[in-house]
Amino acid sequence: MSPQWTLFSARGSGAVAVEAALTLAGQPYRLVDAYTWDQDHPESGDQVLGANPMRQVPALVLPGGEAITESAAILVWIAERFPDARLAPAAGEPRRAQFLRWMSFVSSAIYALYWVKDDPSRLVPDPAGHEALTERTLERIAECWKIMGEQVSPGAYILGDELSVLDLYVAVVSRFRPRRARFYAEAPNLKPVMERVDADPRLAALWEERMG
């Protein structure tokens, strides 16, 4: 099967969750690595500009040229586009509301903070304030993981006994600073879930190559 989509991604980025979702859905894709944070080679990150003027990954380009951006939106779209893969509760299922809640929470309350943490000068021009802003941002991320951990009652996976793109999303974003050790300290009930997702044989090679 030839690839139908082009995915702009980057090793070690949140876009790897989209790579994982496409893998589980059995969908080939053309991968374009766009390292938007590489200041020594800005042309790498510039590759994504045609699909996303925000110069961010992921960006998924459909065969007709339509682009989808925002990791949570892409993950939900993949789950809906390939229902046989069972990567999300379907509309009308009891778990659907919480699925949408936590997908949005991870995106807006946690993942969005890395735009600040990765370059404090975006909000604070004075370098003297960068360290404090970074530390406060990391503490806020940890606090949000704690809130999530206290509000969910996982089974084998976050929403119960079926893996969803929410598990993939958290498996990737929880690897970022303040890293998994802090994540597990704040949300210990999610540790067995993440260990299960990490060990999924369908994703082992992807995790090693793209998040190793």
C-alpha positions in Angstrom: 0.0 0.0 0.0 1.5 3.3 -1.0 1.4 6.3 1.4 -1.7 8.4 1.1 -0.5 11.1 3.5 2.5 13.2 4.2 3.4 13.7 7.9 5.7 16.5 9.0 7.2 15.3 12.2 10.5 15.3 14.2 12.3 12.8 16.3 11.6 13.4 20.0 8.6 15.7 19.3 4.9 15.4 20.1 4.3 14.5 16.5 5.6 11.0 17.3 2.2 10.3 18.8 0.7 10.7 15.4 3.3 8.3 13.9 2.2 5.8 16.5 -1.5 6.3 15.7 -0.9 5.8 12.0 1.2 2.7 12.8 -1.6 1.2 14.8 -4.2 2.1 12.2 -2.0 0.3 9.6 -1.7 3.3 7.4 1.5 4.1 5.5 2.7 7.7 5.3 5.5 9.7 3.9 7.6 11.1 6.8 9.3 14.5 6.5 11.4 15.4 9.5 11.2 19.1 10.2 13.3 20.1 13.2 11.7 23.4 13.9 14.0 24.1 16.9 17.3 23.6 15.0 18.7 27.1 14.9 21.8 25.9 13.1 19.8 24.5 10.3 16.6 26.5 10.0 15.8 25.1 6.6 14.9 21.9 8.3 12.0 23.5 10.2 11.1 25.6 7.2 9.9 22.5 5.4 6.7 22.5 7.3 5.7 26.1 6.5 3.7 25.1 3.4 1.4 23.0 5.6 1.6 25.0 8.9 2.4 28.7 9.0 2.9 28.3 12.7 6.1 26.4 11.8 5.2 23.6 14.1 4.9 19.8 13.9 2.9 17.7 13.5 1.2 18.6 10.2 -0.6 16.0 8.2 -1.2 16.6 4.5 -4.0 14.7 2.9 -3.9 13.5 -0.7 -5.9 16.5 -2.0 -3.5 18.9 -0.3 -5.6 19.7 2.7 -3.5 20.1 5.9 -4.4 19.2 9.4 -2.4 20.7 12.3 -2.5 20.4 16.1 -1.6 17.1 17.5 -4.8 16.4 19.4 -6.9 17.2 16.3 -4.9 14.9 14.1 -5.1 12.1 16.7 -8.8 12.4 17.0 -9.2 12.6 13.2 -7.2 9.4 12.7 -9.2 7.5 15.3 -12.4 8.6 13.6 -11.1 8.0 10.1 -10.2 4.4 10.9 -12.8 3.1 13.4 -11.8 -0.5 12.9 -8.5 0.3 14.7 -10.5 1.2 17.8 -8.3 4.0 18.8 -11.0 6.1 20.5 -14.4 5.7 22.0 -17.0 6.2 19.3 -19.5 9.1 19.5 -22.2 8.1 21.9 -20.1 5.7 23.9 -20.0 6.4 27.7 -16.2 7.1 27.6 -16.4 9.6 24.7 -16.9 12.7 26.9 -13.8 11.9 29.0 -11.8 11.1 26.0 -12.4 14.5 24.5 -11.9 16.1 27.9 -8.4 14.7 28.4 -7.3 15.0 24.8 -8.1 18.7 25.1 -6.5 18.9 28.6 -3.2 17.4 27.5 -3.1 19.7 24.5 -4.1 23.0 26.1 -3.0 22.7 29.7 0.3 20.7 29.2 1.6 20.5 25.7 1.0 24.2 25.0 3.3 25.2 27.8 6.4 23.8 26.0 6.1 26.7 23.6 7.0 28.9 26.6 9.4 26.5 28.3 11.5 25.8 25.2 12.2 29.5 24.5 11.4 31.8 27.5 12.4 34.8 25.4 9.1 34.5 23.6 7.4 36.0 26.6 10.1 37.4 28.7 12.8 39.4 26.8 15.1 39.8 29.8 17.4 36.7 30.1 17.5 37.3 33.9 13.9 36.0 34.1 14.3 32.9 31.9 15.3 30.5 34.6 12.5 31.4 36.9 9.9 31.2 34.0 11.2 27.8 33.0 11.0 26.4 36.5 7.5 27.8 37.1 6.4 26.3 33.8 7.8 22.9 34.7 6.0 23.0 38.0 2.8 23.9 36.3 3.2 20.9 33.9 3.8 18.6 36.9 0.7 20.1 38.7 -1.4 19.4 35.6 -0.2 15.8 35.5 -1.2 15.4 39.1 -4.7 16.9 38.4 -5.2 14.4 35.6 -3.9 11.5 37.7 -6.4 12.3 40.4 -9.3 12.6 38.1 -8.9 9.4 36.0 -9.5 5.8 37.1 -7.5 3.8 34.6 -7.8 0.1 33.7 -5.2 -1.4 31.5 -5.3 2.0 29.8 -6.3 5.5 30.8 -9.9 5.2 29.8 -10.4 1.5 30.6 -9.3 -1.7 29.0 -8.9 -0.5 25.4 -5.9 1.5 24.2 -6.8 4.9 22.6 -4.9 7.8 21.0 -5.0 9.4 24.4 -2.6 6.8 25.7 -0.3 7.5 22.8 -0.5 11.2 23.4 0.4 10.9 27.1 3.1 8.3 26.4 4.9 10.9 24.3 4.3 14.1 26.2 5.1 12.6 29.5 8.6 11.9 28.3 9.3 15.6 28.0 10.6 17.6 31.0 10.1 17.3 33.9 10.4 13.7 32.5 8.8 10.4 33.4 10.2 10.2 37.0 8.3 13.3 38.0 5.3 12.3 35.9 5.1 9.0 37.8 5.5 10.8 41.2 2.6 13.1 40.4 0.3 10.5 38.7 1.4 7.1 40.0 -1.8 5.4 38.8 -0.7 6.1 35.3 2.7 4.4 35.6 1.4 0.9 34.7 -0.5 2.3 31.8 2.6 4.0 30.3 4.7 1.0 30.9 2.1 -1.0 29.0 2.1 1.4 26.1 5.9 1.6 26.0 6.1 -2.2 25.8 3.4 -2.6 23.1 5.2 -4.8 20.5 3.5 -3.0 17.7 5.2 0.2 18.7 8.5 -1.0 20.2 10.6 -0.2 17.1 8.9 3.2 16.7 9.5 4.2 20.3 13.1 3.1 20.1 13.8 4.9 16.9 11.8 8.1 17.4 11.8 8.6 21.2 14.8 6.5 22.3 
